[in-house]
């Protein structure tokens, strides 16, 4: 099993930056990939970024060049550095871990609000 603890959300003006953190505990060795998803009011949860155990990254088109996903293995932590934030980035951001390619674990979410 995997437990995920998120932090770093908050209120920021358009053009500002935030860094989200997600600390994983439990069966960390078996995690294939971790990522970030978000859900805005009235919308479905959507993919934002992922990073595999080998370090390969993937981003949704609308955040490319603005967001960076990274890992710190010593701290069992994945980060999402968000720059040039836009109001449309406003959402609850959820950390995700994929284990053994079949199990998915989710954090409780952290609110990101970008004001105009």
N, C-alpha and C positions, 0 to 999 in steps of 0.2 A: 504494500500500500504506500501511497504518497500523500503527503500533506503539503499544501501550498499556502504561504502567507504573503499577501501583497501589501505594498505601501507606496507612498509617493504621490498619490492623487491630490488634487486641489483645484483652486481657482486661479486662473491666469488670463491675462489679456491676450488678444490676438497678436501673433508675432512672438510671443514668449515661449519659454521652454519649461519642461518638466521631465524628471526622470523617475520612472516607475521601477520598483524592485519586487522580485518574487523569490522568496526563500523556500527551497524544497527540502523536505525531510522524509525519511522512510527508506523505501527501496530505490534509492537514487541511482545505483549502479545499473538498473534495468531501464532507465528512461531513454527512449530513442530520440525524442525531440521535445522541446518546450516552445511555447509561443504565447502570443497575446491576441485576444479577441475583444471586441467591444460591442456594446449594445446601447443604442440611442433610444430615447422614448418613442414608442410606437413603431419601432423597427426590429428586425430580427438581428440576432447576434451575428457578427461578421468577422471574418479573418482580418487580422492586422499584420502580423509578422510571426515567423517561426525560425527556430535555429535547431539544427540536428546535433546529435552527439559528435559528429565529425566537423561541425562548425559551419555547415552550409546554411545560408539564410535565404529567406523568401519574404517578400513584402507585397501587400496589395498595392495596386498601381497608384492610388491617390496619396500614399504616404512615402513613396520612393523619393529619396533625396532629402527628406525631412526627419524620418524616424530611423533609428539604428537599434537593432537588437544585439545583445552581447551576453556573454556568460563569464562568471567567475567561479571556476570549479572549486577553488579552495574554500569559498564561502557558500557553495551550493546555491548560487543565486543567478537568476537571469534578469537582465535589465532591458528597459525600453527607454531610450533617450529620444524625447520628442522635442523637436525644434520647429520654429516657424508655425506654431499652432494656429489653427483656424477654428472659427466657431463650429464648423461641421465636424470637428474632431470631438466635440462634446459627447460624452458617453460614459457608461460604466465600463471600465476595462478589466477583463478577466485574464488571469494567468492560467495556462493549460499545460499539462504534462501528459505525454503519450508514453505508455509503458508496454514493452513487449509487442508493440505494434497493434495491440488490440484494446488496451485499457486506457481510458482517459480520465484525468483528474482535473478538477477545477478549483480555483480559489474563490473567495467570496466576492471579489470585485472591489475596485476602488474608483471613486467618482473623479472624473476629469471634466472640468467646466471651463470653457474658453469664452470669454466675454468679448463683445465688440468694442 
